[in-house]
Amino acid sequence: MERLKLALVQANLVWENAELNRQKMEQLLTGLSSDVDIVVLPEMFTTGFSMSPGRLAEPMDGLSVTWMRNLAAKLQAVVTGSLIIEDGGQFYNRLIWMKPDGQFQHYDKRHLFTLAGEEKVYTAGQEQLLIQHQGWTIMPLICYDLRFPVWSRNQFQYDLLLYVANFPDKRGLAWRTLLQARAIENQSYTIGLNRVGLDGNGIYYAGDSTLVSYDGSILAHLPAREWVQEVEIYKEPQERFRSKLAFLPDQDRFQIHT
């Protein structure tokens, strides 16, 4: 399928309250178009960026993953975002890719944010995730991963690079610049879906959720408030661009040692 339609849900998350955040997401999605293919929620969309997984973590068969399954079935769209998961006695900042049929895949955040001590309470992921969806290849990543271009390098011929985030406004210049850089160097549509508002630590998030084209141009930029933006991307112009400016075959080859 050439066209892909996504709903970017830029929410003001309720601090460490999964039930209220699930309710908020449902309210924000009222009136969503019936032809949306993917609904994108922020990083740690049930809690905000909390370093208290011992109190907040849920199992993979818990309320929030079950809620994602039910929402995906109701909307007949993929629902994705990250949340705090306990699995095998470890805590993860885990992105769930929930399909309408209830099948799912997941990605555990590789680069844990050391400035907040995330690496002290969460376990880092070791594997990238490539999603095949309606003829598109998608790589979902999480927040701090944005700063590490090797991890997101397009060795896999993906078409869409997707970051869910809690990226503070005080580092907004880096957020906006790096999203464009990742799009240009990978010749890929790139989406950064951020939260908005103040968190429980008094940190302000301006949103700045953005869709960048494969050539680095800004196709959509959300305002600094709660907002749901439906966006469409098309594969054929991206393929023509890659064919005309065939930079990707010239990139260095490397292996990542985890």
ChimeraX attribute file (.defattr): number of C-alpha atoms within 10 A of each C-alpha:
attribute: neighborCount
match mode: 1-to-1
recipient: residues
	/A:1	10
	/A:2	11
	/A:3	13
	/A:4	18
	/A:5	17
	/A:6	21
	/A:7	21
	/A:8	26
	/A:9	24
	/A:10	31
	/A:11	23
	/A:12	24
	/A:13	28
	/A:14	20
	/A:15	18
	/A:16	20
	/A:17	14
	/A:18	21
	/A:19	13
	/A:20	15
	/A:21	21
	/A:22	19
	/A:23	11
	/A:24	16
	/A:25	20
	/A:26	11
	/A:27	10
	/A:28	15
	/A:29	16
	/A:30	9
	/A:31	7
	/A:32	14
	/A:33	13
	/A:34	9
	/A:35	12
	/A:36	18
	/A:37	22
	/A:38	24
	/A:39	24
	/A:40	24
	/A:41	26
	/A:42	30
	/A:43	29
	/A:44	25
	/A:45	30
	/A:46	29
	/A:47	25
	/A:48	26
	/A:49	24
	/A:50	17
	/A:51	16
	/A:52	15
	/A:53	18
	/A:54	13
	/A:55	8
	/A:56	18
	/A:57	20
	/A:58	20
	/A:59	14
	/A:60	14
	/A:61	10
	/A:62	12
	/A:63	14
	/A:64	21
	/A:65	18
	/A:66	14
	/A:67	13
	/A:68	23
	/A:69	22
	/A:70	18
	/A:71	21
	/A:72	23
	/A:73	17
	/A:74	10
	/A:75	19
	/A:76	17
	/A:77	22
	/A:78	26
	/A:79	25
	/A:80	25
	/A:81	28
	/A:82	26
	/A:83	27
	/A:84	29
	/A:85	27
	/A:86	21
	/A:87	12
	/A:88	7
	/A:89	7
	/A:90	14
	/A:91	22
	/A:92	27
	/A:93	26
	/A:94	25
	/A:95	26
	/A:96	22
	/A:97	25
	/A:98	26
	/A:99	23
	/A:100	20
	/A:101	13
	/A:102	15
	/A:103	10
	/A:104	16
	/A:105	13
	/A:106	18
	/A:107	23
	/A:108	25
	/A:109	26
	/A:110	23
	/A:111	21
	/A:112	23
	/A:113	15
	/A:114	10
	/A:115	7
	/A:116	11
	/A:117	11
	/A:118	19
	/A:119	16
	/A:120	11
	/A:121	15
	/A:122	23
	/A:123	19
	/A:124	19
	/A:125	16
	/A:126	14
	/A:127	13
	/A:128	16
	/A:129	16
	/A:130	17
	/A:131	17
	/A:132	11
	/A:133	14
	/A:134	11
	/A:135	13
	/A:136	17
	/A:137	15
	/A:138	21
	/A:139	21
	/A:140	24
	/A:141	28
	/A:142	27
	/A:143	23
	/A:144	19
	/A:145	19
	/A:146	23
	/A:147	15
	/A:148	12
	/A:149	14
	/A:150	13
	/A:151	16
	/A:152	19
	/A:153	17
	/A:154	21
	/A:155	15
	/A:156	11
	/A:157	16
	/A:158	19
	/A:159	23
	/A:160	25
	/A:161	26
	/A:162	23
	/A:163	25
	/A:164	30
	/A:165	29
	/A:166	25
	/A:167	26
	/A:168	20
	/A:169	18
	/A:170	12
	/A:171	10
	/A:172	15
	/A:173	10
	/A:174	14
	/A:175	24
	/A:176	17
	/A:177	11
	/A:178	17
	/A:179	25
	/A:180	26
	/A:181	18
	/A:182	25
	/A:183	23
	/A:184	18
	/A:185	17
	/A:186	27
	/A:187	27
	/A:188	27
	/A:189	28
	/A:190	29
	/A:191	27
	/A:192	29
	/A:193	30
	/A:194	29
	/A:195	33
	/A:196	26
	/A:197	20
	/A:198	17
	/A:199	21
	/A:200	14
	/A:201	10
	/A:202	8
	/A:203	13
	/A:204	17
	/A:205	22
	/A:206	23
	/A:207	28
	/A:208	25
	/A:209	30
	/A:210	24
	/A:211	26
	/A:212	26
	/A:213	21
	/A:214	25
	/A:215	18
	/A:216	21
	/A:217	13
	/A:218	15
	/A:219	15
	/A:220	17
	/A:221	17
	/A:222	20
	/A:223	14
	/A:224	16
	/A:225	16
	/A:226	18
	/A:227	19
	/A:228	20
	/A:229	16
	/A:230	16
	/A:231	14
	/A:232	14
	/A:233	18
	/A:234	15
	/A:235	17
	/A:236	12
	/A:237	12
	/A:238	18
	/A:239	16
	/A:240	11
	/A:241	13
	/A:242	18
	/A:243	11
	/A:244	9
	/A:245	10
	/A:246	12
	/A:247	12
	/A:248	16
	/A:249	9
	/A:250	7
	/A:251	12
	/A:252	8
	/A:253	7
	/A:254	8
	/A:255	6
	/A:256	8
	/A:257	5
	/A:258	8
